[in-house]
Amino acid sequence: MRIVILFALMAGIWGCQQENTDLPASEAVTAKAVARELTPEESEKLKQAKQFIEQHDLMKAITLLDEAIVTHPECSELHFCKAGVLADLQKETEALAAFDRALELDAGVARFWNTRGFYHLSLTHYEDALSDFQKAIEIDPKYKQAHNNYGLTFISMRRFGEAVQALQQALEIDPDYTDAHNNLGYTYLQQGRWDESLREFDSVIELDPDYVNAYNNRGTIMHRLINYEKAVSDFSEAIVREPENPKYYSQRRDSYIALQMLDEARADEEKIRWLAGLAEYHDTVRRYPDDLQSYLTRAVFYEEAGQYRSAIKDASHALTLDTKNVEALLLRARLHLKTKSWNDAIDDCCAVIDISPTHHVAYSIRGDAYLQKGDVDNAIRDYDHARRFDADVAHALWMRADQLERTGDIEAASADRDRARKIDPTLVESP
């Protein structure tokens, strides 16, 4: 079922924007007709709060909003935005109070009612949710999101007949509304109306080939219909689009087991365990967004799984918290080596050497990057600084010996070959 969790929904609704382009046209008109126009100062405060929210720095967003509300206590958008942040912080009582205040100031804004209704739904306050969605629809009968959420509430209450009616109403407003099609398909699935359910999910995928939940829902039906191959295909499509969702691996694993594809099932089981570990790191980052070490720890976890791009992203974020953190620079340099970004690796190592001129690891990584670029002189120089004696060093020496021989410097070439042989005789025998 696609009940988009509150935080995802609010990425659009709680963006603290004066005009929300994600809203249906009818709602935008309602908001303009009822909510008073924001002053330039209020708009600027909302813009700043949005920036903090996008950076996941919710405490700074709250501080800014509280300060703004002191000077602009009658601005409903400030209270509404604050409610969203408090909800993300799981401060239920305070969030509801902020929603209430926004509605006291601007009770005619359908968006406010719809959003508070969704928050009630996320808290399983179903009757309150129904009431809020009804109010949003009363203000704006063409508000398709409110009709869809009204249907979601009935689904949660297992009142599927009423859910069908609400979702069909949303589709009368917008026949191409993918969320409503998907939710209607899920409702039909719960009613055992599998053919109708499949038609809805097919419609969703036709309208939006990247709509991940439709693949998952269709895969669920295919598994029940004992069409395990098709189930695996649909779950795999979901995984491509959302590779860190363990639910899809779990369901594909079950289909693999039904097909007696046990190696594939074991691989999915291992992935599920890995994702459980990743979820713990995600939670730590969410709870401590200013803790540099939490990003580095997750980066190493990604690195161990070969997910170097995600690891680089975390290391880079750590460096926004401390631009001269040697551990983060070295980690990112190592990751750049693994992604063959030689110049980036060299730059990070140079930054470390500027901070710590005798740091052996920085010289070692930079030497590897130079070697991959074919710059053997700089590679050997860095290996000497790093006091390294291994096969890579021997290979660099042998490469330079070849270059020296081509230029006629036989004595220097011989010296390099002698050094290389002392380090790795096997390598020099088959260069």
N, C-alpha and C positions, 0 to 999 in steps of 0.2 A: 504494500500500500504506500502511496506517495503522500504521506504527511510530511512535508518538508519541515525539518526541525526548525524551531523558532529562529535560531541564529542565522540560518541560511535565508529565511524569508526576510528578516530584518535588514539584510545586506542592502536590499533595495528600499524597503519602507522606512527603515530607521537610518537612512543615509544622511539625515539632517539637511536635506536639500530643500530649498524653497519650492522648486518645481521638480517633481519626480517624473522622469520620462518613462518609468516603468508602469505608471498608472494608466488605466484606460482613459480615453478622452472624456467620458462622462464624469469620471471622478475628478479629473483635473479641473473641469468647469465648476463642480461642486465646491472644491477646496478654494478656488479663487472667489467664488460668490460669497462664501461665508467667512473664511479666515481673513483677518485683517492683513493688510500688506505689511511685510517686515520692514523695519528701518534698516538702513545700511549697516549700522553697528550690530544689530541682531543677526543680520545675514552673515556678517563677518565672523561672529562668534560661532554660529552654526557651521560655517565652513571650517573653522579651526577644529571644532569638536569632531567633525567628520574625518579630518586628517588623523587625529589621534585614534579614532575607531579603526580606520583602515590599517593603522600601524599596530593594532591590537594593544594599545596602551589605554586601557579603559579607565584606569584610575585618574590619569591626567585629563581624560575627557570629562569625567565626573567633576573634577575640581574646576575645570573651565566652565562647565555648565552651571554649577552652583554659583560661581562668581557672576556669571551673566544673569542668572535669575534674580540675584539680589538687586541689580540695577534695572532689570526688565521683568518684573514679576508677572506682568500680564501677557507675556509672549507665550502662547500655547505651544508653539513649535519647540521652544526650549524645554518645556516640561515633557513634551512628547519624546524628544530625542533622549532626554535623561531617563525616561522610562525604559527605552530600549537598551541603554547601556546597563542599567540596573538589572534588567532581565538577563542580559548576558552574564552578569556577575552573580546570578542566581540569588538576588536579593528580592524575594517575592513580594513581601509586604511593602517595601519601599517602591518597587516598580509599579505595583497596582496603585499606590497613592499618587505617583507621578502621572500615570494614565488618567486617574480620576481628575486631577487638577487640570490637565490639558483639556479634558472634556467639559469641565466646568467653564473654562474660558471660551471654548469653541465647540459647542455640542452639535453643530451642524456639519462637521467635517466627517464624511463617511470613512475616510482613511483611518481616522483615530479609532472609530468603533470597530472596524475590521481588524486592526492590529491588536487592540486589546482583546478582542474575541479570540484571535489566534493564540495569544498568550494564555488566556483561560483554557483553551483547548490543550495547549502543551502541558498545563497543570492538571488536566483531567477535570476541570470545572465545567462540565459539559452544559449544564443549564445556563450558566452565565455566558458561555460562549455562544450558545444559540441566541440568547437575548441580544448580545452585541451584534451578531451577524444580521439578525432581523432588523435592528436599528439602522445598520449601514445600508441594507437593501431598501428600507423605507425612505431614507434620504436620497439614495441613488438606485433606482430599480434596475439600471443597466450595469451595475457594478459586478462584473463577472467573477472577480476574485472572491467577493463576499458570498455569492451563490455557491461557488466551489467549496469554500471553507465551511459553509452551512452544511453542505453534503458530507464533508469530511467529519464533521462532528457527529452526524447521524451514523456514519460508518463506525466511528469509535464507540458509539452506543449500541452498535449492532442493530440499528433500526434501518435495515437496508432498503426497504421500500421507500421510505422518506428520503433516503440518500439518493436513490435513483431520480426521484422527482427534482431535487435540488440541482443535481448535476446536469440533468437534461435542460433545466432552465438556464444554466450557465452556457450550455452549448447552443441554445436558441439565440443567445446574445452574440456568441462567437463560435460558429461551427468548427473553427480550426483551433480551438482552445485545447492544447495538448494535455494540460494538467487535468482538465475535466474529463477528457476521453480516458486518460489513464485511470483516474479514480473511479470512473463508471465501469471500466473493465474490471477493476479489482472488486467492485461491488457485485457485478455479475458472477465473478469467480466465487465469491462467498455464497452466492445463491445457487451455485451449481449450474449456472447458465453458461457453459463453457464455450459454445460456439459464438454467442454474443460477446463474451469476454475477449475471445481471440480477435474478433473483428475490431474491437476497440483498440487493443494493443497494436494490431496491424496498422490501424489508422494513425496512431501516435508515431510509430516508426516511419511511416510514409511522410508525415508532416515534419518530423524532426528525427533524422537518422541517428542523432547523438543522445536521444532521450533514454538514459541508462535504465531507469526503472521499468520501462516498457519491456526491454529485453529480459530483465529479471522476472517480471510477472509472466511474460509469455513462456519463458523457460520453465517456470513452475507448473504451468498447465501442461506443457509437453511432457514433463516428467510424470505427472499424474496420468497422462494418456499413454504412458509406457513408450513414448517416442524419445528414448534417451539420447540418441544422436542429435536430434534437433534441440533437446534441452541443453546438451553440452555446448552446442553452437551458440545458443542465445546467452547462456551464462558467460561464455568466452567473450562475446561482444560486450557484455556489461563490464567485464574485467578490463578490457582494452580501454574503456571510457572512464573507469573508476578503479584503478589498479590497487588501491589501498583499502578497499572495502572487503572485509573477511567474509561477509555474508555470501558473496557471489562465489568465492572459492569453496565455501562449505557446501553450497548447493551443487556446484559442478562436481565436487568430490563424490557426492551421493550418486550422481548420474554416472560417473566413472565406475563406481563400485557396481552399480546395476549392470553395466556393460562388461564387467570383469576386467576392466583396465586398471589393474591394481597399482602399477608403477605411477601412472598419472594421478591416481587417488592419493597415493603417499606424498607425491610432490605437492599437491594442494594442501594436504594436512600440514606439511612442513611450512608452507607459506602462511597458513592460518596462525601457526605458532609464532612465526616471525612478526606478523602484523599485530599480534597481541603485545609483543614486546615494543613495537613501534608506537602503539597506542599509549603506552606508559610514558614514552619520551615526549609524545605530543602533549600529553596532560601536564608534564613538568614544564614544558615551554609555555603552555597556556597560563599556568599558575604563576610562573616566574619569568615574565617577558623581558625583564631587564637583566637576567642572569646569563652572562656570557657563557658560562660553563655548560648550561643546559643545551645550548645550540651546538657546542663542540661535541658533547657526548652523543647527541643525535646524529651529528655529521659522521662520527666514527661508525655508528651503527649502520648508517646508509653505506658508508665505504665498504664495510665488511660484506655487505650484500651486493656489492658491485654497482650501486646506484650513485655514481660519482656526481652527476649533475645536481641531485638533491643535496648531496654532501657539500658540494661547493657553495650552494645557496646558503646553507646553514653557516658554513665557515665565513662567508661574506657578511652575513647578518651579524655574526659575532664581532666582526671587525668594524661594523658601524657603532658598536658599543664601546670598542677600544681599538682605535686604528693602529696602535703600536703593540698589540698583543702578539708576542712571539709564537706562542702555541698555535694561535689561529692562523698566522701567516705561514708557518711551516706545514700545518695540515693542508691549507689550501694549495701551497706549492706542490706538495706530494700528490694531491688530487689532480692538479693541472698536468703533472707528469703522466698520470694514468689516462687522461683524456687527450694526450699529445698536444697540449697547449704549452709548447716549450717556452715561448717568450713570457707568458704569464707566470710560469713557474720561476723563471729567472728573475722577473720583477719582484715577486714575493720574497725570494731569497735575498735579493739585494736590500730589500727593506729590513730584513732581519739582521743582515750584516751591518747595516747602518746603525742599528740599535745595539748589536752585540758583535763587534768586529772579529771575535775569535770563535764564533759559534760553528762547531764542526758539522752539525747536521745541515745547516744552511749551505755551507760549502759543498757538502756531499750531494745534496739534491740539485744544486745549481750545476755541479759537475755533470750529473746525469743528463740534465737538460741540454747543456752544451754538447755533450757527446751525441745525443740524438739529433742535434742540428748539424753535426759534422765538424764542429769547432773543437778539434782535439787539443789545441794548445790551451785554450781556456779550461777545457774539461780536466786536463792533467794538472794544470795549476791549482784548480779547486780541489781535486783529489789529494794533492799534496798538502793543502791547507787542512783538509779533513783527516789526513793521516789514514787514508784508505788503501787497502791492499787486497783486491779481489779480482774476479774475472773481468768485470767492467773496466777496471783500471788497466789490466793487462791488454784488453782489447783496444783501449785508447792508445796505449803505448805502441802497440803493433801497427795501428792505423797511422800514427805519426811517423813511425819508422818507414812505412811504405812511401809516405809523402817526402820524407827526407831523402830517400834513395832516388826518387824521381828527380829531385833537384841536385843530386850529386853529392850530398853531404853524407858520405858513407860512414864516417866516424860517429856522427851523432845518431845515425840510424842504428848502428851496431849497439850503441849504448842503450837505446830504447828497447831493442830486442832482448838484450841481456836482462834489463829490468823486468820485462814482460815474462821471460822464461822463469825467473825466480818466483814470480807471483803465481803463474798458471801455465805450467809446461804443456798441459793438454790443449789449451786454447791455441797456443802459438804453433802447435804442430798442424792444426787445421784451421787457419785463420779465415 
